[in-house]
């Protein structure tokens, strides 16, 4: 019932007695959706804090408030030094206003998630606190009033009165008084009885999932207050020490649980892949068997039947018939090198993910122990940002052709990283000529000549990842990486090539 007309009427009556005759000393904001009014004579006597977050919309009256030196903005400058003549309730509406000299009014429109503070002149809106609520620009205070005469209430005004008493009071009537079974005349009677009761009943705090004020009990309901302003202060305290704290904890723990779940799924897959690689026959051993039996293998063979000296048993090794036995072995040695890199990377990632899970579990324990919202927000802000490999992809896509690793840049920025930081000077560098496109790298060494089939495949990838991807044939530059450089002032992805060859290929669709 925090925003009900019946509570706000009691609050505005209290404020009228407390601050009438005072002047507006300051009006400012230093947090989103928060307005502070400093009120007094020659010095500060009273504070009004309106926290109009759509989720809560809190009014409170702190005894002290220190204005920040930075990130603070003055509001409603017209009001400064204006005297408050009275605090008036808008009849039968969830709004009240400070009536100021020179026919100004500062309206507190407490309409749930559409709450706002509106500066009015002669009852008409002239300036808004929350400018996103553009419909409030046309507000007129007298138009907010509900046309009700409780003493002479007609049956057809019952629905209007139901809105006035608010949702919580209506829920009470429906559950306790079987309200929906009554005729209009009986409903009117129940409503007027309830209104009379709520005008004088204690103001108590309901500490549910979301704290709230109730006037539907006869005392003995935990915390109760004789002054509405004190109940407002207690509600605000509970929101920040309990509701917002628990909500922030819940959100933080949910994010951590999601990270832990993702990391455990990754670990499961990575460990399975690691076991597969460790249990499979290594390419290096197969290459050693070929090299030990060069005398018995000829070019053109699709497979070789040999004795495996590692296990002392027969073995059948598949070969590429167009390659010599030595070239077949070289191909396997390259695959072995890549396999070792993959194994090392897997083991490194598994270790990192295991450490990440331990770190996240520790964070959960620390968050659960924090009992202060400000401390919690500081902890969350300062906690190291946990990023996974899936969220920070490599700057390239990787392909394999005949044992050669081929890397294709993901975008212009990634192209620079691939060419200048990942590639070695003897790797081959490819790029579609005269158009924008991905940089392509063929991993190699200074001593070996890359087969034409590999170059053509990589050139096809360069063409397919360029502006010429729809051409039937595309010219592609091929050169060692050492002949490619970045000059000052060039845009991301742009390079200068000092020596080049060009091949014509069809774009490769992979």
C-alpha positions as CSV (number, residue, x, y, z in Angstrom):
1,X,0.0,0.0,0.0
2,X,3.1,2.3,-0.2
3,X,1.7,4.1,-3.2
4,X,-2.0,4.0,-2.3
5,X,-4.0,7.2,-2.1
6,X,-5.0,6.4,1.5
7,X,-1.4,6.2,2.7
8,X,-0.2,9.2,0.7
9,X,-3.0,11.3,2.1
10,X,-1.7,10.6,5.6
11,X,1.9,11.3,4.5
12,X,1.0,14.6,2.8
13,X,-0.9,15.7,5.9
14,X,2.2,15.0,8.0
15,X,4.5,16.8,5.6
16,X,2.1,19.8,5.6
17,X,2.6,20.2,9.3
18,X,6.4,19.7,9.1
19,X,7.7,21.7,6.2
20,X,5.1,24.5,5.5
21,X,6.9,27.8,5.7
22,X,10.3,26.4,4.8
23,X,12.1,27.3,1.6
24,X,13.7,25.1,-1.1
25,X,17.5,25.4,-0.5
26,X,18.6,22.8,-3.1
27,X,17.2,20.5,-5.6
28,X,19.6,18.1,-7.3
29,X,20.3,14.5,-8.6
30,X,23.4,12.4,-8.4
31,X,22.0,9.0,-9.3
32,X,19.7,7.8,-12.0
33,X,16.0,8.3,-11.1
34,X,16.9,10.0,-7.8
35,X,15.9,13.5,-6.7
36,X,16.9,15.2,-3.5
37,X,15.1,18.2,-2.1
38,X,16.9,20.2,0.7
39,X,14.4,22.3,2.7
40,X,14.8,24.7,5.5
41,X,15.0,28.3,6.6
42,X,18.5,29.7,6.8
43,X,20.0,26.2,7.1
44,X,19.0,22.6,6.3
45,X,16.0,21.4,8.3
46,X,14.5,18.7,6.2
47,X,15.3,16.4,3.3
48,X,13.0,14.6,0.8
49,X,14.6,11.8,-1.3
50,X,12.6,10.5,-4.2
51,X,14.1,7.3,-5.7
52,X,11.9,6.8,-8.7
53,X,13.4,3.5,-10.0
54,X,10.4,1.9,-11.8
55,X,10.8,-1.3,-9.7
56,X,10.5,0.4,-6.3
57,X,9.6,4.2,-6.4
58,X,10.7,5.0,-2.8
59,X,10.1,8.2,-0.8
60,X,12.2,8.7,2.2
61,X,13.2,11.6,4.5
62,X,16.8,11.1,5.6
63,X,18.2,13.1,8.6
64,X,21.4,13.8,6.6
65,X,22.7,13.6,3.1
66,X,26.1,14.5,1.7
67,X,26.0,15.8,-1.8
68,X,28.8,14.4,-4.1
69,X,31.3,16.8,-5.4
70,X,31.2,15.2,-8.8
71,X,28.4,13.7,-11.0
72,X,25.8,15.9,-9.4
73,X,23.3,18.1,-11.3
74,X,21.0,20.8,-10.2
75,X,17.3,20.5,-11.0
76,X,14.3,22.8,-11.2
77,X,16.4,26.0,-10.6
78,X,13.1,28.1,-10.6
79,X,12.3,26.5,-7.2
80,X,15.4,27.7,-5.3
81,X,14.5,29.9,-2.4
82,X,10.8,29.6,-3.0
83,X,8.7,29.2,0.2
84,X,6.5,26.2,0.7
85,X,3.0,27.4,1.5
86,X,1.5,24.0,2.0
87,X,1.6,20.3,1.1
88,X,-1.6,19.2,-0.6
89,X,-3.0,15.8,-1.5
90,X,-4.6,15.4,-5.0
91,X,-8.2,14.2,-4.1
92,X,-8.5,10.4,-4.6
93,X,-5.2,10.2,-6.6
94,X,-1.8,8.8,-5.8
95,X,-0.3,12.2,-6.0
96,X,0.5,15.2,-3.7
97,X,2.2,18.5,-4.3
98,X,4.2,21.2,-2.6
99,X,2.4,24.5,-3.1
100,X,5.0,27.2,-3.5
101,X,4.9,31.0,-3.7
102,X,4.4,32.7,-7.1
103,X,1.9,30.0,-8.0
104,X,4.4,27.1,-8.5
105,X,3.6,23.5,-7.5
106,X,6.0,20.6,-7.3
107,X,4.0,17.5,-8.0
108,X,5.0,14.0,-6.7
109,X,3.1,11.6,-9.0
110,X,3.4,8.2,-7.4
111,X,1.9,6.1,-10.1
112,X,4.0,3.0,-9.7
113,X,6.5,2.5,-12.7
114,X,5.2,5.8,-14.2
115,X,6.1,7.8,-11.1
116,X,7.5,11.2,-11.7
117,X,8.2,14.6,-10.1
118,X,6.7,17.5,-12.1
119,X,7.2,21.2,-11.8
120,X,3.9,23.0,-12.5
121,X,2.9,26.6,-12.8
122,X,-0.7,27.5,-12.1
123,X,-1.4,23.8,-12.0
124,X,0.0,23.0,-15.4
125,X,3.2,21.0,-16.2
126,X,6.3,23.1,-17.2
127,X,9.2,20.8,-16.4
128,X,9.7,17.1,-15.8
129,X,12.2,15.2,-13.6
130,X,11.9,12.1,-15.8
131,X,11.7,13.4,-19.4
132,X,11.1,9.9,-20.9
133,X,7.6,10.1,-19.5
134,X,6.6,12.5,-22.2
135,X,2.8,12.2,-21.5
136,X,3.5,14.1,-18.2
137,X,4.2,17.2,-20.2
138,X,0.4,17.7,-20.5
139,X,-0.4,17.1,-16.8
140,X,-2.8,19.5,-15.1
141,X,-3.2,18.9,-11.4
142,X,-7.0,19.4,-11.4
143,X,-7.3,16.7,-14.1
144,X,-5.7,14.1,-11.7
145,X,-8.6,14.5,-9.2
146,X,-11.2,11.8,-9.1
147,X,-14.8,13.1,-8.9
148,X,-16.0,11.3,-5.8
149,X,-18.3,12.3,-2.9
150,X,-17.9,9.5,-0.3
151,X,-20.9,10.8,1.7
152,X,-23.2,10.5,-1.3
153,X,-21.5,7.7,-3.3
154,X,-23.6,6.3,-6.1
155,X,-23.5,2.6,-7.0
156,X,-22.0,3.4,-10.4
157,X,-19.0,5.1,-8.7
158,X,-18.0,1.8,-6.9
159,X,-15.4,0.8,-9.6
160,X,-13.7,4.3,-9.2
161,X,-13.6,3.8,-5.5
162,X,-12.0,0.4,-5.9
163,X,-9.1,2.0,-7.8
164,X,-8.8,4.6,-5.0
165,X,-8.3,2.0,-2.2
166,X,-5.7,0.1,-4.2
167,X,-4.9,-3.4,-5.2
168,X,-3.8,-4.7,-1.7
169,X,-7.0,-3.4,-0.1
170,X,-9.1,-5.0,-2.8
171,X,-7.2,-8.3,-2.4
172,X,-8.0,-8.1,1.4
173,X,-11.7,-7.5,0.7
174,X,-12.0,-10.4,-1.8
175,X,-10.3,-12.9,0.5
176,X,-11.7,-11.8,3.9
177,X,-15.1,-10.4,3.0
178,X,-16.2,-12.4,0.0
179,X,-16.5,-9.1,-1.8
180,X,-17.1,-10.5,-5.3
181,X,-20.3,-12.2,-4.1
182,X,-21.9,-8.9,-3.0
183,X,-24.2,-6.5,-4.9
184,X,-23.1,-2.9,-5.7
185,X,-24.8,-1.5,-2.7
186,X,-23.1,-4.0,-0.3
187,X,-19.7,-3.4,-2.0
188,X,-20.1,0.3,-1.5
189,X,-20.7,-0.3,2.2
190,X,-17.6,-2.5,2.6
191,X,-15.5,0.0,0.7
192,X,-16.6,3.0,2.9
193,X,-16.1,0.9,6.1
194,X,-12.6,0.0,5.0
195,X,-11.7,3.6,4.1
196,X,-12.8,4.8,7.5
197,X,-10.7,2.1,9.1
198,X,-7.6,2.9,7.1
199,X,-7.7,6.5,8.0
200,X,-6.7,5.7,11.6
201,X,-5.2,2.1,11.6
202,X,-1.5,1.5,12.4
203,X,1.1,1.8,9.6
204,X,3.0,-1.5,9.7
205,X,5.7,-3.1,7.6
206,X,5.3,-6.3,5.6
207,X,8.6,-8.0,5.2
208,X,7.9,-10.4,2.4
209,X,10.0,-11.0,-0.7
210,X,9.5,-7.3,-1.4
211,X,8.9,-5.1,1.7
212,X,5.7,-3.0,1.7
213,X,3.5,-0.9,4.0
214,X,0.1,-2.2,5.2
215,X,-2.7,-0.5,7.1
216,X,-4.9,-3.5,7.0
217,X,-4.1,-4.9,10.5
218,X,-4.9,-3.8,14.0
219,X,-1.3,-3.6,15.3
220,X,0.8,-6.4,16.7
221,X,2.1,-7.0,13.2
222,X,5.8,-6.6,13.8
223,X,7.1,-3.1,13.1
224,X,4.4,-0.4,13.2
225,X,4.7,3.4,13.1
226,X,2.5,6.3,14.1
227,X,4.2,8.6,11.5
228,X,4.0,7.8,7.7
229,X,7.5,9.4,7.2
230,X,9.1,6.9,9.6
231,X,7.5,4.0,7.8
232,X,8.8,5.4,4.5
233,X,12.3,5.5,5.9
234,X,12.1,1.9,7.2
235,X,10.9,0.7,3.8
236,X,13.8,2.4,2.1
237,X,16.2,0.9,4.6
238,X,14.8,-2.6,4.0
239,X,15.0,-2.2,0.2
240,X,18.7,-1.4,0.4
241,X,19.7,-3.7,3.2
242,X,17.6,-6.7,2.2
243,X,15.6,-6.7,-1.0
244,X,18.2,-5.1,-3.4
245,X,21.0,-6.9,-1.6
246,X,19.4,-10.3,-2.1
247,X,18.4,-9.4,-5.6
248,X,22.0,-8.4,-6.5
249,X,23.3,-11.5,-4.8
250,X,20.9,-13.7,-6.7
251,X,21.8,-12.1,-10.1
252,X,25.6,-12.3,-9.3
253,X,25.4,-16.0,-8.3
254,X,23.2,-16.9,-11.3
255,X,25.9,-15.4,-13.6
256,X,28.6,-17.3,-11.8
257,X,26.6,-20.6,-11.9
258,X,26.2,-20.1,-15.7
259,X,30.0,-19.6,-16.1
260,X,30.6,-22.7,-14.0
261,X,28.1,-24.7,-16.0
262,X,29.8,-23.6,-19.3
263,X,33.2,-24.4,-18.0
264,X,32.2,-27.8,-16.8
265,X,30.7,-28.6,-20.2
266,X,33.9,-27.5,-21.9
267,X,36.0,-29.6,-19.5
268,X,33.9,-32.6,-20.2
269,X,34.4,-32.3,-24.0
270,X,38.0,-31.3,-23.8
271,X,38.9,-34.2,-21.5
272,X,37.1,-36.6,-23.9
273,X,39.1,-35.2,-26.8
274,X,42.3,-35.4,-24.9
275,X,41.7,-39.1,-24.1
276,X,40.9,-39.8,-27.8
277,X,44.2,-38.1,-28.9
278,X,46.3,-39.8,-26.2
279,X,44.9,-43.2,-27.0
280,X,45.1,-42.9,-30.8
281,X,48.2,-44.0,-32.7
282,X,50.6,-41.1,-33.1
283,X,51.4,-39.9,-36.6
284,X,55.2,-39.8,-35.7
285,X,55.3,-43.5,-35.0
286,X,53.6,-44.3,-38.4
287,X,56.1,-41.9,-40.1
288,X,59.0,-43.7,-38.4
289,X,57.7,-47.1,-39.7
290,X,57.5,-45.7,-43.3
291,X,61.1,-44.3,-43.0
292,X,62.4,-47.6,-41.7
293,X,60.8,-49.5,-44.6
294,X,61.6,-47.1,-47.6
295,X,63.3,-50.0,-49.4
296,X,60.0,-52.0,-49.5
297,X,57.6,-49.2,-50.5
298,X,57.1,-47.8,-54.0
299,X,55.5,-44.7,-55.4
300,X,51.9,-45.6,-56.5
301,X,51.1,-47.8,-53.5
302,X,47.8,-47.0,-51.8
303,X,48.9,-48.9,-48.7
304,X,51.9,-50.7,-47.2
305,X,51.9,-54.0,-45.3
306,X,54.6,-53.8,-42.7
307,X,55.8,-55.2,-39.4
308,X,55.2,-52.8,-36.5
309,X,58.4,-52.8,-34.5
310,X,56.6,-50.9,-31.7
311,X,54.2,-53.8,-31.1
312,X,56.0,-56.6,-33.1
313,X,52.8,-57.2,-35.1
314,X,51.6,-56.7,-38.7
315,X,50.3,-53.3,-39.6
316,X,48.6,-51.8,-42.7
317,X,49.5,-48.1,-43.4
318,X,47.4,-46.1,-45.9
319,X,49.5,-44.0,-48.3
320,X,48.9,-41.2,-50.9
321,X,49.8,-43.1,-54.1
322,X,51.0,-39.9,-55.9
323,X,53.6,-39.1,-53.2
324,X,56.9,-40.8,-52.6
325,X,57.4,-42.8,-49.4
326,X,59.6,-39.9,-48.0
327,X,56.8,-37.4,-48.8
328,X,54.2,-39.6,-47.2
329,X,56.4,-39.6,-44.1
330,X,57.0,-35.9,-44.2
331,X,53.2,-35.4,-44.3
332,X,52.7,-37.5,-41.2
333,X,55.5,-35.7,-39.4
334,X,53.7,-32.4,-40.1
335,X,50.5,-33.9,-38.8
336,X,52.3,-35.1,-35.7
337,X,53.6,-31.6,-35.0
338,X,50.1,-30.2,-35.3
339,X,48.8,-33.0,-33.1
340,X,51.3,-32.1,-30.4
341,X,50.3,-28.5,-30.6
342,X,46.7,-29.5,-30.2
343,X,47.5,-31.8,-27.2
344,X,49.5,-29.0,-25.5
345,X,46.7,-26.5,-26.1
346,X,44.0,-28.9,-24.8
347,X,46.0,-29.6,-21.6
348,X,46.6,-25.8,-21.1
349,X,42.9,-25.1,-21.5
350,X,41.8,-27.9,-19.2
351,X,44.1,-26.6,-16.5
352,X,42.9,-23.0,-17.0
353,X,39.2,-24.1,-16.9
354,X,39.8,-26.1,-13.7
355,X,41.4,-23.1,-12.1
356,X,38.5,-20.9,-13.3
357,X,36.0,-23.2,-11.7
358,X,37.9,-23.0,-8.4
359,X,38.0,-19.2,-8.6
360,X,34.3,-19.0,-9.3
361,X,33.4,-21.3,-6.4
362,X,35.5,-19.1,-4.1
363,X,33.7,-16.0,-5.5
364,X,30.3,-17.6,-4.7
365,X,31.4,-18.1,-1.1
366,X,32.6,-14.5,-0.7
367,X,29.4,-13.1,-2.2
368,X,27.2,-15.2,0.1
369,X,29.0,-13.7,3.1
370,X,28.6,-10.1,2.1
371,X,25.7,-8.3,4.0
372,X,26.1,-4.7,2.6
373,X,24.8,-3.6,-0.9
374,X,27.5,-1.1,-1.5
375,X,30.3,-3.6,-0.5
376,X,28.6,-6.2,-2.8
377,X,28.5,-3.9,-5.8
378,X,32.2,-2.9,-5.2
379,X,33.1,-6.6,-5.0
380,X,31.3,-7.5,-8.2
381,X,32.9,-4.5,-10.0
382,X,36.4,-5.3,-8.8
383,X,36.1,-9.1,-9.4
384,X,38.3,-10.2,-12.3
385,X,36.3,-10.6,-15.4
386,X,36.1,-14.2,-16.3
387,X,36.3,-14.9,-20.0
388,X,36.3,-18.2,-21.8
389,X,37.9,-19.2,-25.0
390,X,34.5,-19.3,-26.7
391,X,34.1,-15.6,-25.9
392,X,37.6,-14.6,-27.1
393,X,38.0,-16.4,-30.5
394,X,41.3,-16.6,-32.3
395,X,41.7,-14.0,-35.0
396,X,41.5,-16.7,-37.7
397,X,39.7,-19.7,-39.0
398,X,42.0,-22.8,-39.3
399,X,41.9,-25.3,-42.2
400,X,44.1,-28.3,-43.1
401,X,45.2,-29.5,-46.6
402,X,47.6,-32.3,-47.2
403,X,49.2,-31.8,-43.7
404,X,49.6,-28.0,-44.1
405,X,47.8,-25.7,-41.7
406,X,46.0,-22.8,-43.4
407,X,44.8,-19.8,-41.4
408,X,42.2,-17.3,-42.7
409,X,41.7,-13.9,-41.0
410,X,38.2,-13.2,-39.5
411,X,38.1,-9.5,-40.2
412,X,40.2,-6.4,-41.0
413,X,41.5,-6.1,-37.4
414,X,42.1,-9.8,-37.2
415,X,44.0,-9.7,-40.5
416,X,46.6,-7.4,-39.0
417,X,47.0,-9.6,-36.0
418,X,47.3,-12.7,-38.1
419,X,49.9,-11.3,-40.5
420,X,52.0,-9.2,-38.0
421,X,51.8,-11.4,-34.9
422,X,50.8,-14.9,-35.7
423,X,52.6,-15.6,-39.0
424,X,56.3,-16.4,-39.3
425,X,58.5,-14.7,-41.9
426,X,58.7,-17.9,-44.0
427,X,55.0,-18.7,-44.0
428,X,53.2,-18.0,-47.3
429,X,50.9,-15.0,-47.4
430,X,47.9,-14.9,-49.8
431,X,45.3,-12.2,-50.5
432,X,42.8,-11.5,-53.3
433,X,44.4,-8.8,-55.5
434,X,43.1,-5.2,-55.6
435,X,40.0,-5.9,-53.4
436,X,39.2,-6.1,-49.7
437,X,39.4,-9.6,-48.2
438,X,40.9,-11.9,-45.6
439,X,44.6,-12.5,-45.2
440,X,45.5,-16.2,-45.6
441,X,48.6,-17.8,-44.2
442,X,50.1,-21.2,-45.1
443,X,52.2,-22.5,-42.3
444,X,55.6,-23.7,-43.6
445,X,59.3,-23.6,-43.1
446,X,62.2,-22.1,-45.1
447,X,63.4,-25.4,-46.3
448,X,60.3,-26.9,-47.9
449,X,58.4,-26.1,-51.1
450,X,54.7,-26.0,-50.6
451,X,52.8,-28.2,-53.1
452,X,50.8,-26.4,-55.8
453,X,47.6,-28.2,-54.6
454,X,48.0,-26.6,-51.2
455,X,48.6,-23.1,-52.6
456,X,45.6,-23.4,-55.0
457,X,43.4,-24.5,-52.1
458,X,44.6,-21.6,-49.9
459,X,44.2,-19.2,-52.8
460,X,40.7,-20.4,-53.3
461,X,40.0,-19.6,-49.6
462,X,41.4,-16.1,-50.1
463,X,39.2,-15.6,-53.1
464,X,36.1,-16.9,-51.3
465,X,36.7,-14.5,-48.4
466,X,37.0,-11.4,-50.6
467,X,34.9,-9.0,-52.6
468,X,35.6,-11.3,-55.6
469,X,33.9,-14.3,-54.0
470,X,31.2,-14.4,-56.8
471,X,33.7,-14.2,-59.7
472,X,34.4,-17.3,-61.8
473,X,38.2,-16.7,-61.5
474,X,40.0,-14.5,-59.0
475,X,43.7,-13.2,-59.1
476,X,45.3,-14.0,-55.7
477,X,48.7,-12.7,-54.5
478,X,51.1,-15.4,-53.1
479,X,54.3,-14.3,-51.4
480,X,56.4,-15.2,-48.3
481,X,55.2,-13.2,-45.3
482,X,58.6,-11.5,-45.0
483,X,57.7,-9.4,-48.1
484,X,54.6,-8.0,-46.5
485,X,54.7,-4.9,-44.3
486,X,52.4,-2.4,-42.6
487,X,53.1,1.3,-43.3
488,X,52.1,4.1,-40.9
489,X,48.6,5.5,-41.6
490,X,47.2,2.4,-43.3
491,X,43.8,1.2,-42.3
492,X,43.2,-2.1,-40.5
493,X,43.9,-5.0,-42.9
494,X,45.8,-2.8,-45.5
495,X,49.4,-3.9,-46.3
496,X,52.2,-3.1,-48.7
497,X,53.5,-6.1,-50.6
498,X,57.1,-5.7,-51.9
499,X,57.3,-8.9,-54.0
500,X,54.5,-11.0,-55.3
501,X,53.3,-13.8,-57.6
502,X,49.7,-14.1,-58.8
503,X,47.7,-17.2,-59.3
504,X,44.2,-17.4,-60.9
505,X,41.8,-19.6,-59.0
506,X,38.1,-20.3,-58.5
507,X,36.8,-19.2,-55.1
508,X,36.8,-22.3,-52.8
509,X,33.5,-23.0,-50.9
510,X,34.3,-24.8,-47.7
